[in-house]
Amino acid sequence: MKDYILEVCADSVESVLAAEEGGATRIELCQNLVIGGTTPGPKFFEEVRRHSKIRIHALIRPRFGDCCYSDYEYAVIREEVKMYRQLGAEGVVIGILKQDGTLNMEQMEGLMREAEGMSVTLHRAFDVCADPFAALEDAVKLGIDTILTSGQKNSCLEGAELLRKLEEQSAGRICIQAGGGVSADVIEALAPVTGIRAWHMSGKVTLDSRMQYRKEGVSMGLPSLSEYDIYRTSAEKIRAAEEVLKRI
C-alpha cells in the first residue's frame, strides 16, 4: 500500500490519462487551470469517468479571484458539492473565507453536510487566510481530511518552514498536502525537511496548437496568453515525481 499521495490537478481528459499513466494516486479535476482552476462541468467529469477509474476530487470554485462569496455564489457552490456527491466523485476541494480572513465556519459547515461520505480538501483559500495555525484547528473541527497549501507563499519551496510547522501541528489529525510549484526535484528537497508525504502538482508542459491558420491580433481572453499554447500534463513529469516518492 502506498504511504504517499501524488495528486495531479487536471483540466482535460488527456491530462487525466497522462497523470494516471505517470503514477498519480488521484486527480483534482478542474477547468481553467490557467487561472487557478474553476469547477469542472458534469459532462467533463462523465467523459473522464468513461476513460479512467482513477480517484477524482472535484474542485468547487465558481470563479477566479478571492474566496469570499456572495449568497448567490454560495448557493451555486452548495449545489455543485451535492451534484458531485451524486455523480460519484470520491472527494471535493472547497474553501470559503470571511472578510476578516478567517474560515467561514457557518458556510463551510453547510458544505460539509452536502459532502457527507466524501473526502474533503480545504483548497488554497488556506494560503490567503489570516492565521494558518487557527485555520488548521478550524479545519480539524469541521472534519476536513486534507489541507492543500504552499505554506502561504507563491511556491512550496518558499513556504517550506510554515509547511514544516503545519505538519508538526497536524499531528496526524489532518493531512497537510504541499502544492505550488511541485516537481520531482522539489519533493526531493522538501520531503525530508517537512515530513510531508502528500503532494499536489500539475506536471504541465506547453504544446503547440494543431491549428495551421492562425489569426493574429485577436485574443479570446487575457492578452498575455496565446490562443495557440495548449497546456497538458506530462506523464514523464508525474512519473519522475512518483519515483522520488517511492524511493525516499
N, C-alpha and C positions, 0 to 999 in steps of 0.2 A: 504494500500500500504506500502511495506517495505521501511524504510528510511535508510537501510544499504545495503551494498554489501558484500556477502560472496562468494568469487571466489575460486575455487579449481583447482590447476594445476594437470592434469591427463594425464597419458600416456598409458592407456589401457581402453578398453570398460568396464571392471569390475570396474575400479576406477571411471569412469564417473557415472556409475549406483549407486555405493555406495555414491558418493558425492550428487547425486540427492536425494537419499533416506534420507541422513542426513540433507537435507535442504539447500544445496548450491543454490545460485541465478544464478550463471553462472560458466562455465568451461573455464580455459585456457588450450586448447588442445595442447599437445606437444608429442614428443617422446624423449627417452633417458633422462629422468628426473634426472637420477643419475649423469649426467654431466651438470646439469643446464637446460636441455631441448633443443631440436632442432625442426625444422619444422616437423610437422606431415605429413605423406603421405596422398594423397587424398582418397585412398581406406579405410584407417583407419577412416578418417572423415565420409565417407559414411556409414561405419559399425556402427559408433556411432549414426548417424542420424537414422538408421534403428531401433534403440532400445530406443532412447531418443530424446525428443524435447527441452531439456534444451538449454539455450542460450550458444553459443560457440564463444569464441575468440581464433583464431589460432595464436600460437607463430610462428613468422617467424625469424628463426635463423639458418643459414646454417651449422654452425659448433660450436664446443666447442672453447672457448678462447675469445680473445678481440673482440671489436665491431668496429674495423677499417677494412673495407672490400676492397678487390681488385675490379677492374672493372668487372671481371668475376663473383665474388660473388654478387656484387650489381645487375647485370643483372638477376641472379637467384632470388634474393630477390624480385625484382620488379615483375617478372613473378609469383612468389608464392603469393604475395599480390593480384594480378589480379585474379589468379586461385581461391583463397578462396572467393573473392567477387562473382565470377561466380558460385561457388559451393553453395553459400548461407550462409556462416558463418556471424554471426552478427558483428564480430569485428576481428581486427588483433592486434598483440602485436609486436612492432618493436622498433628498436633503432640503430642508426649509429653515431659513433664519428669520429672526425678528429684526426690526430696525436697529436694535442695540447690539447686534452681532452675536446674540445667544441663539441656541436652538429653539425653534418654535415648538415647544413641547405639546401644546394642545393640538396643533395641526399634525405633528408627527405621530401622535397617538392615534389620530384618525387614520393615517396611512398604515400604521402597524396593524390596526384592526382589519383593514382591507387586504393586507398582505398575509393574513393568518395562514400558516402552513408553508410559507415560502421563506427562503433565506433573504435577509435584508442587509444591504450595504449602505452606509452613510457615505455619500459621494464627497467630492472636494469642496462642497459648501463648508466642510470642516476646515479647509485651508484658509478660509476668509472669515472664520469666526473670531470673536474677541479673545476668548480664553480656551485654548485647546485642551487643557487639563480638566476644566469644568465640563467642557463639551464631551469629553470621553466618558466622564461619570454619568452625564445625562444620557448618552447613547447606551450605556450599560443598563440604566434604569428602564429605558424603552424596550430593551430586549433585542437590540440590533446585534447582528452577528459580526459585522466587519466594518472597519473604518478605512476608507481609501484616502490616503494623504501623501503629500510630497514633503511633509514637515513644514508646512506653511511657507514654502519658498517656490520659486518657479521650477525648480528641479529637486528631486530627492537627494541628489548629491549635496546641494546647498543646505537642504533641511536635515542632514544626517544626525545632528546632535539632538534635535527635537524628536526625530523618529526613534532614536535610542531611548529617550526618556519615556515616550509614549508606550513603547514595547515593554519597558520595565513596569510602568504604571498599570498596564493592562492586566498583568499577572494571570494570563490565561482566561480572563473573563470575556474578552472580546478580541477578535483578530485584527491586528494592525497590518494593513496591506500598503506597501510602498508603491507609489506611482509618480509619474512626472519625469520623463527622460530616461526611463528604464531601458537597459540593454544588457547583453551578457557581461560586458565589462563593468557596468555599474553594479550589477548583482555581485560579481566577484569582489568588488571593493567594499560594498556596504553590508553584505550579509554577515561577515564576521564581526563588524563593529556595532551593528544594531541588533543582531539576533533575529531579525525578521526573516520569515520563511514564506511570506505571501507577497506576490509581485504582480504588477499591472503594467502592461506595455502595449504599444500599437504595432511595433516592428514594421513600420511603414517604409515603402520605397515609392519613388515618383516614376510613373510610367508615362510615356508619350501617348497622346490620344491617337486613335486609329483614323481620325478624320484626315482626309487628304486636302479637301478645300477648307481654308481657314480664313474667316472674316476678321480682318484686323480692325482695331479701334473700337470694338464693341464688347462691353463687359456685362455679363448676366448678374454679377454680384459685386464683391469687393474688387475695385480696380487693381489691387495689389496681387490678385490671384489670377493665374492664367486659366482660361477655359479649356486649355489643351493639356493640362497636367492632371493625371489621374493618380490618386493615392490608394495604394493597396498594401495589405500585409504581406511580408516576405516570410515564407516557410523557413528559409535559411536562418533568418534573424531569430525566429522563435526557437528553432532547433538549437541554435548556439546558446540561448538562454537556458533552455531545458538541460543541456549538457552540463552547464555550470551548476545548476541546482542539484542534479543527480550526483555531482562529484563532491560538493562542499558539505 
